[in-house]
Amino acid sequence: MKISFFPIMFILIAFTMTACSNEKTLQTNQPEIDRLQAEITQLKNKNKELEASLVEEKQKNDMNTKIYEIRDIVDLQAREIFRAMMRDDAEKVKQYISKQAGVEGKNFVYKVENEIITMPFVMEGSTFRQRSFGIYKDGRFITNYEVWLNDETYSGTLELGFIEENNVWKLSSMQGDR
């Protein structure tokens, strides 16, 4: 079998031209390749920022969910405390208060630093509307209630402070603005 010289030469020339053409194309496209690689790096960095932001937002959402769960628990307890106070049921009030507080007669008593604070029980016919709530870095849960007498007369606000004792929220402080 005879192999012709011309077809072999044609194939070698074609390969050489193709190789030179690819090298020239690569050189021509190098700025575009560099630009795309820089864009990929930017997008990877942006993706990392977004992932970190997502983690942060999830933590905020988890904290807000926890605060609302505590709010529901504390609101139910506060309403039980208010009802017990209006019935002068000191024993029932004691079930909901922390070890740092106490009941003396018809008064809720607690200590702040070296001062003893005495708050009289709420009056019969009072209505309470929760207006704000939040948890502090020290773990206290604070909630504020508007107090209305006979649903007609605004009587001020009460700030109730709760602390967690043995996984149960307990009333630890109460102060009014009037």
C-alpha positions in Angstrom: 0.0 0.0 0.0 1.4 3.3 -1.1 0.9 6.3 0.9 0.8 9.5 -1.0 3.0 12.3 0.1 0.5 15.1 -0.6 -2.3 13.9 1.7 0.1 13.5 4.6 1.5 17.0 4.0 -2.0 18.4 3.7 -2.9 16.9 7.1 0.3 18.1 8.8 -0.2 21.7 7.4 -3.8 21.7 8.6 -2.8 20.6 12.1 -0.1 23.3 12.2 -2.6 26.0 11.1 -5.2 24.9 13.6 -2.6 24.9 16.4 -1.4 28.4 15.5 -5.0 29.6 15.1 -6.0 28.3 18.6 -3.0 30.0 20.2 -3.8 33.2 18.5 -7.5 32.9 19.6 -6.4 32.3 23.2 -4.1 35.3 23.1 -6.9 37.4 21.6 -9.4 36.3 24.3 -7.1 36.5 27.3 -8.4 40.0 28.4 -12.0 38.5 28.3 -10.9 35.5 30.2 -9.2 37.7 32.9 -12.4 39.8 33.1 -14.6 36.8 33.6 -12.3 35.3 36.2 -12.4 38.6 38.1 -16.2 38.6 37.8 -16.3 35.0 39.1 -14.2 36.1 42.1 -16.5 39.0 42.8 -19.5 36.8 42.6 -18.0 34.3 45.0 -17.3 37.1 47.5 -20.8 38.5 47.1 -22.2 34.9 47.6 -20.2 34.6 50.9 -21.5 38.0 52.1 -25.1 36.9 51.3 -24.6 33.6 53.1 -23.4 35.4 56.2 -26.3 37.9 56.0 -28.7 35.0 55.7 -27.3 33.4 58.8 -27.6 36.7 60.7 -31.2 37.2 59.6 -32.0 33.6 60.6 -30.6 34.3 64.0 -32.7 37.4 64.3 -35.8 35.5 63.2 -35.1 32.8 65.7 -34.7 35.4 68.5 -37.9 37.1 67.5 -39.8 33.8 67.5 -38.4 33.1 71.0 -39.5 36.6 72.2 -43.0 36.1 70.9 -43.3 32.7 72.5 -42.1 34.2 75.8 -44.5 37.1 75.3 -47.4 34.7 75.0 -46.4 32.9 78.2 -45.8 36.0 80.2 -49.0 37.7 79.0 -51.1 34.7 80.2 -49.3 34.8 83.5 -49.6 38.5 83.9 -53.4 38.3 83.4 -53.6 35.5 86.0 -51.6 37.7 88.4 -53.9 40.6 87.7 -57.0 38.5 88.3 -55.5 37.1 91.6 -54.6 40.6 92.8 -58.1 41.9 92.1 -59.5 39.0 94.1 -57.0 39.6 96.9 -55.7 36.0 96.4 -52.2 36.4 97.7 -51.5 32.7 97.5 -52.3 32.6 93.8 -50.1 35.7 93.2 -47.2 33.9 95.0 -47.3 31.1 92.4 -46.3 33.5 89.7 -43.6 35.5 91.4 -39.8 35.0 91.6 -37.8 34.2 94.7 -36.6 37.8 94.6 -40.1 39.1 95.3 -42.8 38.6 97.8 -46.4 39.4 98.8 -47.1 41.4 102.0 -50.8 41.8 102.6 -52.3 43.4 99.4 -48.9 44.5 98.1 -46.3 43.1 95.7 -42.8 43.6 97.2 -39.4 43.4 95.6 -35.9 44.7 96.2 -33.9 46.9 93.8 -30.3 47.3 94.9 -30.8 48.3 98.5 -34.2 49.7 98.2 -37.5 47.8 98.9 -40.2 48.6 96.4 -43.9 48.1 97.4 -46.6 48.1 94.8 -50.3 47.8 95.8 -52.3 45.1 94.1 -54.3 46.3 91.1 -57.8 47.5 91.7 -61.0 45.6 91.0 -62.5 46.7 87.6 -59.1 47.4 86.0 -58.5 46.4 82.4 -55.0 45.8 81.0 -53.8 46.3 77.5 -50.3 45.1 76.6 -48.4 47.8 74.8 -44.8 46.7 74.5 -42.5 43.9 75.4 -38.9 42.8 75.0 -36.0 40.8 76.3 -32.9 42.4 77.7 -29.3 41.1 77.4 -29.3 40.1 81.0 -32.3 37.8 80.3 -35.1 39.9 81.9 -38.3 40.0 80.0 -40.1 43.4 80.3 -43.6 44.0 79.3 -45.8 47.2 79.6 -49.5 47.3 80.1 -51.9 50.3 79.9 -54.3 50.2 82.9 -57.9 51.4 82.5 -60.4 51.7 85.2 -63.8 50.4 84.2 -62.7 50.5 80.6 -63.2 54.3 80.7 -60.5 56.1 82.7 -56.9 55.8 81.8 -54.9 55.1 84.9 -51.3 54.9 83.6 -49.0 52.0 82.7 -47.5 49.1 84.6 -44.1 47.8 83.7 -43.7 44.1 84.7 -40.3 42.5 84.8 -40.0 38.7 84.5 -37.0 36.4 85.0 -36.6 32.8 84.2 -36.3 30.4 87.2 -36.0 26.7 86.6 -37.3 27.2 83.0 -40.4 29.1 84.3 -41.0 32.8 83.8 -41.7 34.5 87.2 -42.7 38.1 88.0 -39.7 39.8 89.6 -40.6 43.5 89.4 -43.6 45.8 88.9 -43.6 49.6 88.6 -46.2 52.1 87.6 -45.9 55.5 86.1 -48.6 57.1 88.3 
